[in-house]
Amino acid sequence: MYPGKWGIEFPDKAAAVHAITGETLTYGELNERSNRLAHLMWDKGLRRGDHVAIFMENNLRFFEVVWAAFRSGLFLTTVNRYLTDEEAGYIVDNSESQVTVASKYLGEVAKTLPGFAPNCHTWLMIEGVEDGYDAYEAAVAEYPSDNLADEPSGSFMLYSSGTTGRPKGISRPLPDHKIHEDTGFVGALQQALWGFDENSVYLSTAPLYHSAPIGFSSAVQALGGTVIMMPRFDEIAALQAIQDHKVTHSQWVPTMFTRMLRLPEAQRTGFDLSTHQVAIHAAAPCPAGIKQQMFDWWGPIIYEYYGGTELNGFTHTTPEEWLAHPGTVGKSILGVIHICDPEGDDLPNGAPGMVYFELPEMPFKYHKDEAKTKEAQHPEHPNWSALGDIGYLDDDGFLYLTDRATFMIISGGVNIYPQEIEDAMIMHPSVADVAVIGVPNEEMGEEVKAVVQLTAGIEKSDEVAEQLLAYAREHIAHYKCPRSLDFMDELPRLPTGKLYKRLIKDAYWGKTGSKIV
């Protein structure tokens, strides 16, 4: 099922609605427009297995690009809209995308992307143009709105940064069926676990370049439901959207719960949420106290899952299961869970270790990076793979996450990797050594802090700290930049040269009782 079906059955039904403005994309429009772009890409020489990229804010036209790629048998890469031109350009280039669709809204960054991806031959821009781009609307208008003669099913190839800071393309084989023959893995989960169908109204609260928002939204459209797209998260606007659009299903990250809970009670409880049947959350562990408050407010409608873009495993917990096992991220419904010690041996229930999922075969690889693919695999079982989390199983088979295997920072549900920040800051002449860590933040879970050892002869001062923070903002995306900076006379390094970051991090986390928020 896909918009080609729904565009015929109910062309005037909303496939997506802008939560604030009310602007609507109907299934008839989505079907017609995605067909035109599909014909354009075919004319440009793209065939099954080729790649296309999108660099855009939350915009209703985002869905046109998704479905044009999906109905053409192409891999689609969504590029984080907050990246710098160099970072975004690397992804376009590394993904081998031949067509990139950007927006005028992001024009200041988008206009220099072609210089970083010389092998991408077609650059389109919606709602205006920059040098090097063709107007999207005029370009697609030249092509027919009927279906391609053949419509093999495409898929995402999304990027997830590694601990080295270089983004990694997560590549899985294309489906071997036609686009109209299957709802896909996410659509099947939506139907089986949460009761999605063509009557569902789904509130998407997060940026569409993320795997969960775009995966869930496109699956809702495959099922014939309606997506209510927020341009950005806002506590009041989210509650207003549930009321105004009669939302039945939604998805969140824990920091959104925290922000909503902090609203004055009269404001929080002033909305009609009676249509809201299922609230799903993931992306970061939710503090048990916050989740309990959400149950007290919304009732037993909150479901949780744990899994990565790699789709190498998946756990799920219902409200009833979580209330009986507070803190769990659920039981596995995809893959057999193994908890292993550093040597790769299985550990007993209750003992924390690396979380591996066992599937019949390795379900993914990192694009053009065999070394990173191998790192994700168990040393003795190549069909076991890990997302880098530490956790344990209880006697009932429920998984609990206790820490990160690396020092990845999760801030507001967004993964931030310290190494690329450290690599940027070490280039400043005043920096002799630097460690970037996540420190507690009540609202965001964690925030980014830099701990700097200055070059000999440079005195510690607020002025120097601000210079270093400004330098970081010049070289990396702002959402990754440290929000604060401390100085240390000498960073703790082992004789091998490895930074003993735990000694630094524990100074900030020691009194919280947890190293994961």
SULFENMO-V506928 format. One record per backbone hydrogen bond with DSSP energy under -1.0 kcal/mol. NH is the residue of the N-H (numbers start at 1). CO is the residue of the C=O. E is the energy in kcal/mol with one decimal. If there is no record, write none. Layout:
NH&CO&E  NH&CO&E
//
This chain:
5&2&-1.9  6&2&-1.6  7&3&-2.9  9&5&-2.2  10&6&-2.8  13&10&-1.6  15&25&-2.7  16&25&-1.7  17&227&-2.7  18&23&-3.0  19&229&-3.0  22&18&-1.9  25&16&-2.9  27&13&-2.4  28&11&-2.5  30&26&-2.8  31&27&-2.5  32&28&-2.3  33&29&-3.0  34&30&-2.1  35&31&-1.7  36&32&-2.0  37&33&-2.1  38&34&-2.2  39&35&-2.5  40&36&-2.1  41&37&-2.6  42&38&-2.1  43&39&-2.5  44&40&-1.7  45&42&-1.5  46&41&-2.4  49&73&-3.0  50&47&-2.6  52&75&-2.4  53&99&-2.7  54&77&-2.2  55&101&-2.7  62&59&-2.2  63&60&-1.0  65&61&-1.5  66&62&-1.9  67&63&-2.4  68&64&-2.0  69&65&-2.1  70&66&-2.5  71&67&-2.2  72&69&-1.3  74&69&-2.3  75&50&-3.1  76&155&-2.3  77&52&-2.6  79&54&-2.9  83&80&-1.5  88&84&-2.9  89&85&-2.8  90&86&-2.0  91&87&-1.4  92&88&-2.2  93&89&-2.5  94&90&-3.5  95&91&-2.4  96&93&-1.3  97&92&-1.7  98&51&-2.5  100&122&-2.5  101&53&-2.2  102&124&-2.9  104&126&-2.0  107&104&-2.2  109&106&-1.1  110&106&-3.1  111&107&-2.5  112&109&-1.4  113&110&-1.5  116&113&-2.3  120&117&-1.6  122&98&-1.9  124&100&-2.8  125&134&-2.4  126&102&-2.2  133&130&-2.0  134&123&-2.5  136&125&-2.8  139&135&-2.3  140&136&-2.6  141&137&-1.4  143&140&-2.0  153&177&-2.0  154&70&-2.1  155&74&-2.1  157&76&-2.8  160&168&-2.6  162&166&-1.3  165&162&-2.3  168&160&-1.2  170&158&-3.2  171&365&-3.0  179&151&-2.6  181&178&-1.6  188&184&-2.2  189&185&-2.1  190&186&-2.8  191&187&-2.1  192&188&-2.6  193&189&-3.2  194&190&-1.1  196&190&-2.1  200&197&-1.8  202&226&-3.1  203&249&-2.6  204&228&-2.8  210&207&-1.5  214&210&-1.9  215&211&-2.3  216&212&-3.0  217&213&-2.4  218&214&-2.3  219&215&-1.6  220&216&-2.3  221&217&-1.8  222&218&-1.8  223&219&-1.6  225&220&-2.7  226&200&-2.5  227&15&-1.9  228&202&-3.6  229&17&-2.8  230&204&-2.3  238&234&-2.5  239&235&-1.7  240&236&-2.7  241&237&-2.3  242&238&-2.0  243&239&-1.9  244&240&-3.3  245&241&-2.5  247&242&-1.5  248&201&-2.3  249&201&-2.3  250&278&-1.5  251&203&-1.2  252&280&-2.4  256&253&-1.8  258&254&-2.0  259&255&-2.1  260&256&-2.3  261&257&-2.6  262&258&-1.3  263&260&-1.4  268&264&-2.7  269&265&-2.6  270&267&-1.1  276&273&-1.6  277&248&-2.2  278&248&-2.0  279&301&-2.9  280&250&-2.3  281&303&-2.2  282&252&-1.4  291&287&-2.3  292&288&-2.4  293&289&-1.9  294&290&-1.8  295&291&-2.2  296&292&-2.4  297&293&-1.6  298&294&-3.5  299&295&-2.2  301&299&-2.5  303&279&-3.0  304&317&-1.9  305&281&-1.6  306&315&-1.6  311&308&-1.9  314&334&-1.7  315&306&-2.4  316&331&-2.2  317&304&-2.5  322&318&-2.5  323&319&-2.4  324&320&-1.4  325&321&-1.3  328&325&-2.1  329&399&-2.8  331&316&-1.9  333&314&-3.1  334&314&-1.4  336&358&-2.1  338&356&-2.6  340&354&-2.3  341&345&-2.4  344&341&-2.5  347&339&-2.9  350&393&-2.1  351&348&-1.9  353&391&-2.4  354&340&-2.3  355&389&-2.5  356&338&-3.0  357&385&-2.7  358&336&-2.7  359&383&-2.0  365&171&-2.1  367&169&-3.4  369&366&-2.2  373&369&-1.9  374&370&-2.5  375&371&-2.0  376&372&-1.3  377&374&-1.3  378&384&-2.2  384&381&-2.3  385&357&-2.2  386&376&-2.4  390&403&-2.3  391&353&-2.7  392&400&-2.2  394&398&-2.0  397&394&-1.9  399&330&-2.6  400&392&-2.4  402&390&-2.6  403&390&-1.4  405&388&-3.0  409&416&-3.2  411&414&-2.4  412&444&-3.4  414&411&-1.4  416&409&-3.4  422&418&-2.7  423&419&-3.0  424&420&-1.3  425&421&-2.5  426&422&-2.3  427&424&-1.0  428&425&-1.8  431&428&-2.0  432&453&-2.9  433&453&-1.8  435&451&-2.5  437&449&-2.5  439&447&-2.6  441&445&-1.4  445&441&-2.3  446&444&-1.3  447&439&-2.3  449&437&-2.7  450&484&-2.0  451&435&-3.1  452&486&-2.7  453&433&-2.9  455&430&-2.4  458&455&-2.3  465&461&-2.1  466&462&-2.4  467&463&-2.1  468&464&-2.2  469&465&-2.2  470&466&-2.5  471&467&-2.1  472&468&-2.1  473&469&-2.0  474&470&-1.3  476&472&-1.7  480&477&-1.6  483&448&-2.7  486&450&-2.6  488&452&-2.3  494&498&-3.1  497&494&-2.5  500&492&-2.9  501&499&-1.8  503&500&-1.1  505&501&-2.9  506&502&-2.8  508&505&-1.5  509&505&-1.8  510&506&-2.1  512&509&-2.2
//
